[in-house]
C-alpha cells in the first residue's frame, strides 16, 4: 500500500542564538488535508515552516517530504510567506508576481512559454483577480495582496503548500474565498499546511492540527488535539475562555465560526 505521508518530522530541534525554538519535535502529517499549525506567540510555528522548506539549519533531526529530503522534492512544494514580510512597493503587476510561480531552480533563465501564461491566468482567475491582472501590487488592498501570493502558489502547481498566516489582514469575503479555494485544492489531493493564530476558527478551518509550544503538545485530527488539557498545556493560565472552547469541542456542542461571529 502506498504511503499516505506528506511530511515526517523526527527529533527536530532548531535554535536561534543557542536558544531552542523547536525542541525534539516528532510528527507525521498525511496527504490530502488542510492542516493548521497553532500555538502561542514564540512557540515555533513560523520556524517549523521555514525548517520544512529547508531555509534554516537544524540543530538535530530529520525532515522528509513524500519520503525524501527537501532537496529532492523542492519542485513539489510551494510557500506563501507572511504578507508583512514582502516589499509591496516593488514595481510589479499581479501577473508579474503570479508568473514567478512558473520558474524553477532548473529553468530560471528560460523564456516563459504560452502555457506558462495560460497557467498564470488560470491561477489569477481562481483567486478572483483576473480583471486586475495589470494592476500594480502596491495599489492593492491587504486581502488582494494575499490573494496574489496564493495565485503565485497555485501557478507552481505544487502538491504541498505551506502558508504562513494567510488570513491576517483580510476581510470576511476574502477569507471565505480563500477557504473555498483551499477546500478545492484538498479535494484534488493537495496538502495545505497553514500557520494560524486564531484558535476560535481553527476547529472550523482545519482537518488536523499541529499544536506547538516549543515542544510538540499534540498532533492529529482536530477533535483529538483541541482538548481542554492540550490547550492548557499550550497556552497556560491565559486560556480560561479558550479552555471553555476545548470543553465544548469535546462535547460536540460548538460551532466556533458562529461563536466567533457573535463575539
C-alpha positions in Angstrom: 0.0 0.0 0.0 1.3 3.5 -0.9 2.5 5.7 1.9 0.0 8.5 2.6 2.5 10.6 4.5 3.2 14.2 3.2 5.6 15.3 5.9 7.6 13.3 8.5 9.5 15.1 11.2 11.8 13.2 13.6 13.9 14.5 16.5 13.7 18.1 15.2 15.5 20.8 17.2 16.1 24.3 15.9 17.7 27.2 17.8 18.2 30.9 17.4 21.4 32.2 19.1 21.7 29.0 21.0 18.1 29.2 22.4 15.9 26.3 21.2 12.8 27.5 19.3 11.7 23.9 18.5 12.8 21.1 20.8 12.8 17.4 19.9 9.7 17.5 17.6 8.2 14.4 16.2 5.1 14.1 14.0 3.7 12.7 10.7 1.2 14.7 8.5 -1.0 12.9 6.0 -1.5 13.9 2.4 -4.7 15.5 1.2 -5.6 17.5 4.2 -5.7 21.1 5.4 -3.6 21.2 8.5 -3.2 24.0 10.9 -0.1 24.9 12.9 -1.2 26.7 16.0 0.3 27.8 19.4 1.1 30.9 21.4 3.5 33.6 20.2 7.0 32.4 20.1 6.0 28.7 20.0 8.0 28.0 16.8 5.2 28.0 14.2 7.0 30.0 11.5 10.3 28.4 12.4 8.6 25.0 11.7 7.5 26.1 8.2 10.9 27.5 7.4 12.6 24.3 8.6 10.3 22.2 6.4 11.3 24.5 3.5 15.0 23.9 4.2 15.5 27.6 4.9 17.0 27.1 8.4 19.9 25.0 9.7 18.7 22.2 12.0 20.5 21.5 15.3 19.3 17.9 15.1 16.7 15.8 13.5 15.3 14.9 10.0 12.5 16.2 7.8 11.1 14.2 4.9 8.6 15.3 2.3 6.9 12.5 0.5 9.5 10.2 1.9 12.5 12.2 0.6 14.7 15.1 1.7 13.6 18.6 0.6 16.4 19.0 -2.0 14.9 16.1 -4.0 11.3 17.3 -4.0 11.5 21.1 -3.8 9.6 21.3 -7.1 6.6 19.7 -5.4 6.5 22.4 -2.7 5.1 25.9 -2.6 5.5 28.6 0.1 3.2 31.6 0.9 5.1 33.9 3.3 3.6 36.4 5.7 2.3 39.4 3.8 4.1 41.8 6.1 7.5 40.3 5.1 7.1 41.5 1.4 8.1 44.8 -0.1 4.8 45.7 -1.7 6.2 48.9 -3.3 8.2 46.8 -5.7 7.1 47.8 -9.2 5.3 44.6 -10.4 1.8 43.7 -11.5 -0.4 40.9 -10.4 0.5 39.0 -13.5 4.3 39.5 -12.9 4.1 38.1 -9.4 1.9 35.1 -10.3 4.2 34.3 -13.3 7.1 34.0 -10.8 5.4 30.7 -9.8 6.3 29.3 -13.2 10.0 29.4 -12.6 12.0 26.6 -11.0 15.6 26.3 -9.9 16.4 24.5 -13.2 14.7 26.9 -15.5 15.4 30.4 -14.1 16.8 31.7 -17.4 14.5 30.1 -19.9 11.8 32.3 -21.6 8.3 31.7 -20.4 6.1 29.8 -22.8 2.5 30.3 -23.9 1.4 27.6 -21.5 3.1 29.4 -18.6 0.9 32.4 -19.3 -2.2 30.3 -19.5 -1.5 28.6 -16.2 -0.8 32.0 -14.6 -4.0 33.4 -16.0 -6.0 30.4 -14.6 -4.4 30.9 -11.2 -5.3 34.7 -11.2 -8.8 33.8 -12.2 -9.1 31.3 -9.3 -8.2 33.9 -6.8 -10.7 36.4 -8.3 -8.3 39.0 -9.6 -8.4 38.5 -13.4 -9.9 41.9 -14.0 -6.9 43.4 -12.2 -4.1 41.4 -13.8 -2.2 44.5 -14.9 -2.6 46.5 -11.7 0.5 47.3 -9.6 0.6 45.3 -6.4 1.3 48.5 -4.4 -2.2 49.6 -5.3 -4.0 46.5 -3.9 -5.8 46.1 -0.6 -4.3 43.7 2.0 -6.8 41.0 1.0 -6.0 41.4 -2.6 -2.3 41.2 -1.9 -2.8 37.9 0.0 -4.7 36.5 -3.0 -1.8 37.4 -5.3 0.6 35.2 -3.3 -1.9 32.4 -3.2 -2.2 32.8 -7.0 1.5 32.5 -7.4 1.5 29.4 -5.3 -1.3 27.9 -7.5 0.7 28.7 -10.6 3.5 26.5 -9.3 1.1 23.5 -9.5 2.7 22.0 -6.4 1.5 19.1 -4.3 2.3 20.6 -0.8 1.5 24.2 0.1 3.0 25.9 3.2 1.2 29.1 4.2 2.2 31.5 6.9 -0.8 33.4 8.4 -2.7 33.8 5.1 -5.8 35.1 6.9 -4.1 38.1 8.6 -5.5 41.4 7.4 -8.1 40.0 5.1 -11.8 40.8 5.1 -14.5 38.2 5.6 -15.2 37.9 1.9 -11.5 37.2 1.1 -11.3 34.7 4.0 -14.3 32.8 2.7 -12.9 32.9 -0.9 -9.5 31.6 0.3 -11.2 28.8 2.4 -13.3 27.7 -0.6 -10.1 27.6 -2.8 -8.2 25.6 -0.2 -11.1 23.1 0.0 -10.9 22.7 -3.7 -7.2 22.1 -3.5 -7.7 19.4 -0.8 -10.4 17.7 -3.0 -7.7 17.5 -5.7 -5.4 15.7 -3.3 -3.2 18.6 -2.4 -1.9 19.1 1.1 -2.0 22.5 2.7 -0.2 23.4 5.9 -1.2 26.8 7.5 0.3 28.7 10.4 -2.7 30.3 12.1 -3.1 32.4 15.2 -6.9 32.4 15.8 -7.8 29.4 17.9 -11.5 30.2 17.7 -11.6 29.5 14.0 -9.1 26.6 14.0 -11.7 24.0 14.5 -13.7 25.2 11.6 -10.8 25.6 9.2 -8.6 22.5 9.6 -8.8 18.7 9.3 -5.8 18.1 11.5 -3.7 20.3 13.8 -0.1 20.6 15.0 -0.2 22.3 18.4 3.2 23.7 19.5 4.8 25.3 22.5 8.5 24.9 21.5 7.8 21.2 22.1 5.0 19.4 20.4 1.9 19.5 22.6 -0.2 17.4 20.2 -0.7 16.5 16.6 -3.6 14.7 14.9 -7.2 15.1 14.0 -8.6 18.4 15.2 -11.0 16.9 17.7 -8.2 14.9 19.4 -5.9 17.9 19.5 -8.2 20.7 20.6 -9.0 19.4 24.1 -9.1 21.4 27.3 -5.9 19.7 28.6 -3.9 20.3 25.4 -5.0 23.9 25.2 -4.0 24.5 28.8 -0.6 22.8 28.2 0.0 25.0 25.2 -1.4 28.4 26.4 -1.2 28.0 30.2 -3.3 30.1 32.6 -4.1 32.7 29.9 -6.7 30.4 28.4 -9.8 30.5 30.5 -12.1 31.4 27.6 -10.4 29.1 25.1 -10.3 26.2 27.5 -14.1 26.5 27.6 -14.0 26.1 23.8 -12.0 22.9 24.3 -14.7 21.6 26.6 -17.4 22.4 24.1 -15.5 20.7 21.3 -15.1 17.6 23.4 -18.9 17.6 23.9 -19.5 18.4 20.2 -21.6 21.4 21.2 -19.8 24.2 19.3 -19.8 25.9 16.0 -16.7 28.0 16.5 -17.2 30.2 13.4 -20.7 31.2 14.6 -19.4 31.7 18.1 -16.6 33.9 16.8 -19.0 36.0 14.7 -21.1 36.8 17.8 -18.1 37.8 19.9 
